[in-house]
Amino acid sequence: QVQLVESGGGLVQPGGSLRLSCAASGRIFSINVMGWYRQAPGKERELVASITSGGNTAYVDSVKGRFTISRDNAKNTVTLQMNSLKPEDTAVYYCNAWSSAWFGSLPYESWGQGTQVTVSS
């Protein structure tokens, strides 16, 4: 079992910045992909950004050029730097990871508890 613990959410004015962090712990042999999802009230959860163990990244179009995802494989952490925040970025942000418990085992998905990001003046 893997636990994902997020930190860094909060209230920020439009144009401001926030940094979200997520630390994975538990039975981990490797983490294939880590990412951040978000869910706004009345909307479906969407993938914001993801990063593979090799450093390949992907972003939803609405955050390209404003958000940057990074990870530390040695520490099993992932970070989302969010700049030029807009009111439409307001949502609960969830950390996500696909990990394997031992060599050769099938990867499984884990979720963090979520952290609120509110962009408002």
Order of alpha helices (4+ residues) and beta strands (2+ residues): beta-beta-beta-beta-beta-beta-beta-beta-beta-beta-beta
